[in-house]
Amino acid sequence: MAISEELIAQFRATAMTRIETIEASWMRVLSVLAEDASLVIQREIHTLKGESRIVGFTDVNMVCHKLEDLVDVARARGYAVDDDFDLAVTMALRFMAMLIHKRIGSDLSGIDLPGFVRHIDGVLDRHEHTGRSRSGSMPPLLSRSVSTRMTSHLRTQLGPAAVDAFVEFAVAQGARRDRLRASWHLLRDLIGIQRAIVSAAQLGKYKPSAISLAKDLGKEIDVVFEIATAEVTTEVLAAIDVAALHLVRNAADHGIEPPAARIAKHKRGTGTIRLRGISRDGEYVLEVEDDGDGIDFERVRARAIELGLVPAGAIVDEARLVEVMCHPGFSTRSEANEISGRGVGLDAVRASAVDLGGSLTARTERGKGTTWSVAIPVPTLAVHNLAIRAPGLRFPIILDPSWRLLDSHPKMPIVVDLAAALGLAPSNSISTTFSFFTNGELEIGMACGNRPGHVDARRLITTPSTSIAEVATVDSIEGLLLRPDRIPGVLP
Amino acid sequence: MAVRLRVPPVDDPDFFAEVDFTTGAVLRLVGSADTIATPELAALLQTLHGELIAKALPEIVVDLRDLDFMAATCVRELVHWIEGARYKIRLRSNPTIVWQRHALPALSCFDTTLVTVEV
């Protein structure tokens, strides 16, 4: 099956970002021994390896595998590696970058992939790499530090600053407005919600590679997609994508049995991997189900004891053993092959889900199969409520959905000047009419330049619930999503 | 006599680089190319690339025989230069220096039609 140019272009862009991330993390782990950087390196390489296989970049896949070997050795040594080793990792990353950049039809005759792989093998030999044995203890614990990535939590914390930047820009004029536009747009692009669509078409790209992988392992599989199309953020889509990649590969490699073994158990010779995507209760849930042999918890338990992850003789339930399976570096395989065995896949899936406040769980039954389930919270992306135009403000104000319009004039409303409430010059308008709103507890009046009407707004900049406003768009026009109870002086 | 490039060559207490166009093009790197030398080396290689293209020179010799050490960040710049090269690059090496013995053959793997290692 031919890989589309679009998919290859997408792979190239994503792969280069991954390589840059690995390079930065590699330099960081060598200088400060940061555990988070170490884990990022492992996850990114493993994911890049899987992705490169999907798009048929077998050369990149091969160098990825060698790079994983190098990182295994470095990690086992607590990253106390010499310059020779550092050079090898650096060149391997650059070699991959070159392979990713190469164009179909261009002259590739000068690239000596076997020679380069021999070079890496030589470095591994010099550093006493012993055939990828994993029988030793877990890698040494490195120092933990706060991730510098722009997490959703950090974005929310920066949200109020972005709201201020928007308000200042929106009311500014002339050259000042041009200058503030640049600041607002920078913040908006940096921390604004970016939307993406998760769909069967998006995840279907993993089907050919899963079938090919199974074939290489002497297995036959069907991959079935039951994916509900949903609007999510780009971060959620990326996490779903990583989960689909690793869980499908794991199912093909570890879950589904060879045809003969299946037939002996009165199963169809061809195994089935079913991906189910459901949007529910503010989460997107991806389930990857296989009808394979199920998780062998005795084997997991024995391996966990061997690696010192659980004490010998301790009573450990299956839920805990599933957690152990997601531990960085855990694998029931004693040796890594080109597909699995490094204990990175499940760790990568869990980490990308947990980073977004989600979770990874498993249900399994011996002889029947396993279902891995990734649940990731999806922020509320759309809001339907009243919008008003306020004197002195040139952008729409959308009220938080907990507020509604009052039909009659309340006896003792709190009247607010929105411009002043936002820290701007008071509008002092005398020509506008007032509308009154309530959230069931408070009643406030606001000067409105129009009759409040219902709109569909899309959240753009999120803020903590204690902030006065967020930024949202109505028909692509930027405005404020207002929490009237957070206006100074409104709360008793 | 060396004909210098228009930009100042890299010259710090530990690392020295110069280009000689007297007989073809020769880039000589001497000393220890530590991380701190990376921006200067990158700038030098970028200018050198422009000069080689402008002069339509078919090849350049990179004399590394007295280069005791090269940090990974500097090698990264060297790789970047090789990726954009449209001329042959002959790496003149010193096999008694360990990093050269190990790393230079790998460097030639990026493009064996352009990069050769001479002992």
Interface residues (C-beta under 8 A of the other chain):
Chain A: D83 D84 D86 L87 A88 V89 T90 M91 R94 F95 M98 H101 D107 S109 G110 I111 D112 L113 G115 F116 H119 I120 G122 V123 R126
Chain B: F69 M70 A71 A72 T73 V75 R76 V79 H80 E83 V98 W99 H102 A103 P105 A106 L107 S108 C109 F110 D111 T112 T113 L114
